[in-house]
Amino acid sequence: MKKKKTARTATTSSPQPVPASPAAKPAARQTAPAATNGFKGFILLVTSIMALLIFFGLTPNKFWFDQRIMPYWEDFKEQKLNLDLEERKLARYQTDYLFAKNVAGFFEKRGSADKVLVLVPPTDYFNAHGLNIHVPEPAVFYYFSGLKTIWANSPEASKANWYITAKGGGLMFDTVTNKQALLDTIAAFNKYKISL
Amino acid sequence: MSGIMIILLLTIIQFIAGFGLINLFKIDLKPGLLISLAILLGVAVFSVMPFILQLAFIPLTSANIFISIIAATALLNIKFRSGLARLKELWSTTRFKIKIYEIPFVAMIIFIVFVSAWRCFYFPPTPRDLTSGAEVIAEYAIREKTMINSVFSVNLESTNNIFKPPYITCLQIIYKYAGFAFGQIWLSTIVACFIIFLYHALTLTIHRIFAGLLVLFFMAIPEMFAYTFMVLFDYSNAVFFFLSVWFLYLFFQNQQRNYLSFAGLLMAIATYIRSETLILACLMVPAIVWYHWKNKTGIVKGLISSAFFVVPSVLAYIISVSIYINRYLPVQYNIQGQVNKNLGDLSPFFTRFSDINSQLIFSDTGVGYYGYFIYLFIGLLLLELVIKRRLNNTTRNWLYAVLVIYLGFPLLGYLLPLLDLNNSTKRGLFKIFPLMLLYMAHNSLLVGWSQRIAKWEMK
């Protein structure tokens, strides 16, 4: 009889879902956890496994498991052997990160990385000039590299003291010595749409 | 110290902080619910401490932050005698016993959580919302010892992500100081504890096989799963919104005002994470007033209870948005400018409502985003309506909460046009899933079947 009572604590006593109390029972009222008959437990185990198989047989669940969970598990087996932070960043941010680091590297070599404000073109500008470079927005650029950049459509763009253009299939870094050249570059960049 | 030991240590501190809070509010819970909730609350306590230091202009050094966390943990355990007694009682009554048929589900859930946690640890923060907002601010806060740092001197016209409440920034700072270069792993703590909480919450009413299956359905929501390892605001927001509603409904059952206050606190945390949650909190008010009206305790009491529930969220909004974003940040952000100027025109509400249904829910894209979870919910609801032809109070309550999100997001889209469909709304809908799950756990058919299985099991 006691076992029966205990079993009901797992659910409620009426078919209507009267909510069970989530409160802890006082120690004195504790009863032994409901014991399940071994054979019935086995039947429920088989039911669980069947339910699991049916669950992962449903197309979206199967797709999710095959396309996400298992590849991630395979990734884990390789990733646990390679914990280098820079490689992890590169794996995630890819060319955006590489581009930002390379540009910052140019200024770091000159010892001026923390003094410059670099006007960068939109991605579309590079694409139009045959360069497959995605330019991160200034906040992300700063996160990747510590270098301050600015878009051409900013009212502050004319405060840039360096700018990057495409030339001969590569990048051209120019310091601002001629204000008019900077304004012309801003105008040229503004012909392209900025994409994030 | 290895990463695992650090996580363990942080989790223990989070548990102690959260347990102190639970003890202060005199919340009585079963061990599985209590332990997971305590850790979740501890993460929330962590997320507030660097923010408090920032508000007081105290430098965000590692020493200051960890001392403040320890101090807060001690303060929250000011009633440590009663807390210790409860812990002892908890320890003596706790029996971690797993039934053999739970093993397949539990093993699968652990595997999926592990895969997510590893990815969360391994990769740096990914979403643009983070790398152009909370993450870049956290990164420079470590270097400059303040959240109001050189990031705000960068060209920020392409992003408003720097104007989000500092929940993620604070946690990122703490975990980076703790030795995790990419921070983030706090999200896995939230995910694991939330799953544990949900599982135990479901087993209160339905059989463990159903509970395991439903939790698995919940975990396999593809879009939501992606945000168990990609840090953003929405998963955490959904967790604390759900917890708040759960404790509100506990208050409806036990009528103890401390549970209502606790629900208010949890909603305040949800609002601190995503400020627009304040509107959803207000949409829960009719349920509170209705409860009091129905129980003949008076509308006035209903309004007082509503205040208990909503005022903490209003305060969280004032501190994290009105004060911090408007008064502390060096760059101006016109929040009023984000609000729809033409409120007389209701067409954006209906357009958004229609788009949510046609694009996010009832479409192939919707299945890609959310799997069959919504269909499962609808199927069970229809079955209950057709077979039982009535809904009891608890199921009605959970359905109301589902409705709050279902109608709340079109409302938010109408009020805040920047809240787009394919990003903000898509992720905002995460809040609906735990609510649907709890409806399913109270579905009279599932409850009835659960009881039959339990009876057969014990014969």
Boltz contact constraints between the chains, C-beta under 6 A:
constraints:
  - contact:
      token1: [A, 3]
      token2: [B, 458]
      max_distance: 6.0
  - contact:
      token1: [A, 4]
      token2: [B, 458]
      max_distance: 6.0
  - contact:
      token1: [A, 7]
      token2: [B, 454]
      max_distance: 6.0
  - contact:
      token1: [A, 7]
      token2: [B, 458]
      max_distance: 6.0
  - contact:
      token1: [A, 10]
      token2: [B, 454]
      max_distance: 6.0
  - contact:
      token1: [A, 11]
      token2: [B, 450]
      max_distance: 6.0
  - contact:
      token1: [A, 11]
      token2: [B, 451]
      max_distance: 6.0
  - contact:
      token1: [A, 11]
      token2: [B, 454]
      max_distance: 6.0
  - contact:
      token1: [A, 15]
      token2: [B, 448]
      max_distance: 6.0
  - contact:
      token1: [A, 16]
      token2: [B, 392]
      max_distance: 6.0
  - contact:
      token1: [A, 16]
      token2: [B, 444]
      max_distance: 6.0
  - contact:
      token1: [A, 17]
      token2: [B, 205]
      max_distance: 6.0
  - contact:
      token1: [A, 17]
      token2: [B, 394]
      max_distance: 6.0
  - contact:
      token1: [A, 17]
      token2: [B, 442]
      max_distance: 6.0
  - contact:
      token1: [A, 17]
      token2: [B, 444]
      max_distance: 6.0
  - contact:
      token1: [A, 17]
      token2: [B, 447]
      max_distance: 6.0
  - contact:
      token1: [A, 19]
      token2: [B, 394]
      max_distance: 6.0
  - contact:
      token1: [A, 20]
      token2: [B, 204]
      max_distance: 6.0
  - contact:
      token1: [A, 20]
      token2: [B, 205]
      max_distance: 6.0
  - contact:
      token1: [A, 22]
      token2: [B, 29]
      max_distance: 6.0
  - contact:
      token1: [A, 22]
      token2: [B, 30]
      max_distance: 6.0
  - contact:
      token1: [A, 22]
      token2: [B, 33]
      max_distance: 6.0
  - contact:
      token1: [A, 22]
      token2: [B, 204]
      max_distance: 6.0
  - contact:
      token1: [A, 23]
      token2: [B, 28]
      max_distance: 6.0
  - contact:
      token1: [A, 24]
      token2: [B, 28]
      max_distance: 6.0
  - contact:
      token1: [A, 24]
      token2: [B, 30]
      max_distance: 6.0
  - contact:
      token1: [A, 27]
      token2: [B, 89]
      max_distance: 6.0
  - contact:
      token1: [A, 27]
      token2: [B, 92]
      max_distance: 6.0
  - contact:
      token1: [A, 27]
      token2: [B, 93]
      max_distance: 6.0
  - contact:
      token1: [A, 30]
      token2: [B, 93]
      max_distance: 6.0
  - contact:
      token1: [A, 33]
      token2: [B, 95]
      max_distance: 6.0
  - contact:
      token1: [A, 33]
      token2: [B, 97]
      max_distance: 6.0
  - contact:
      token1: [A, 36]
      token2: [B, 457]
      max_distance: 6.0
  - contact:
      token1: [A, 40]
      token2: [B, 457]
      max_distance: 6.0
  - contact:
      token1: [A, 41]
      token2: [B, 100]
      max_distance: 6.0
  - contact:
      token1: [A, 44]
      token2: [B, 101]
      max_distance: 6.0
  - contact:
      token1: [A, 45]
      token2: [B, 100]
      max_distance: 6.0
  - contact:
      token1: [A, 45]
      token2: [B, 101]
      max_distance: 6.0
  - contact:
      token1: [A, 48]
      token2: [B, 101]
      max_distance: 6.0
  - contact:
      token1: [A, 48]
      token2: [B, 104]
      max_distance: 6.0
  - contact:
      token1: [A, 48]
      token2: [B, 209]
      max_distance: 6.0
  - contact:
      token1: [A, 49]
      token2: [B, 104]
      max_distance: 6.0
  - contact:
      token1: [A, 51]
      token2: [B, 213]
      max_distance: 6.0
  - contact:
      token1: [A, 52]
      token2: [B, 104]
      max_distance: 6.0
  - contact:
      token1: [A, 60]
      token2: [B, 367]
      max_distance: 6.0
  - contact:
      token1: [A, 60]
      token2: [B, 371]
      max_distance: 6.0
  - contact:
      token1: [A, 60]
      token2: [B, 372]
      max_distance: 6.0
  - contact:
      token1: [A, 61]
      token2: [B, 220]
      max_distance: 6.0
  - contact:
      token1: [A, 64]
      token2: [B, 220]
      max_distance: 6.0
  - contact:
      token1: [A, 64]
      token2: [B, 222]
      max_distance: 6.0
  - contact:
      token1: [A, 69]
      token2: [B, 115]
      max_distance: 6.0
  - contact:
      token1: [A, 72]
      token2: [B, 115]
      max_distance: 6.0
  - contact:
      token1: [A, 72]
      token2: [B, 119]
      max_distance: 6.0
  - contact:
      token1: [A, 73]
      token2: [B, 115]
      max_distance: 6.0
  - contact:
      token1: [A, 76]
      token2: [B, 118]
      max_distance: 6.0
  - contact:
      token1: [A, 79]
      token2: [B, 122]
      max_distance: 6.0
  - contact:
      token1: [A, 85]
      token2: [B, 181]
      max_distance: 6.0
  - contact:
      token1: [A, 89]
      token2: [B, 124]
      max_distance: 6.0
  - contact:
      token1: [A, 92]
      token2: [B, 123]
      max_distance: 6.0
  - contact:
      token1: [A, 92]
      token2: [B, 124]
      max_distance: 6.0
  - contact:
      token1: [A, 92]
      token2: [B, 126]
      max_distance: 6.0
  - contact:
      token1: [A, 137]
      token2: [B, 132]
      max_distance: 6.0
  - contact:
      token1: [A, 137]
      token2: [B, 158]
      max_distance: 6.0
  - contact:
      token1: [A, 138]
      token2: [B, 154]
      max_distance: 6.0
  - contact:
      token1: [A, 138]
      token2: [B, 155]
      max_distance: 6.0
  - contact:
      token1: [A, 139]
      token2: [B, 132]
      max_distance: 6.0
  - contact:
      token1: [A, 139]
      token2: [B, 136]
      max_distance: 6.0
  - contact:
      token1: [A, 139]
      token2: [B, 154]
      max_distance: 6.0
  - contact:
      token1: [A, 139]
      token2: [B, 156]
      max_distance: 6.0
  - contact:
      token1: [A, 139]
      token2: [B, 159]
      max_distance: 6.0
  - contact:
      token1: [A, 140]
      token2: [B, 131]
      max_distance: 6.0
  - contact:
      token1: [A, 140]
      token2: [B, 132]
      max_distance: 6.0
  - contact:
      token1: [A, 142]
      token2: [B, 154]
      max_distance: 6.0
  - contact:
      token1: [A, 143]
      token2: [B, 131]
      max_distance: 6.0
  - contact:
      token1: [A, 143]
      token2: [B, 136]
      max_distance: 6.0
  - contact:
      token1: [A, 148]
      token2: [B, 154]
      max_distance: 6.0
  - contact:
      token1: [A, 150]
      token2: [B, 155]
      max_distance: 6.0
  - contact:
      token1: [A, 154]
      token2: [B, 155]
      max_distance: 6.0
  - contact:
      token1: [A, 154]
      token2: [B, 157]
      max_distance: 6.0
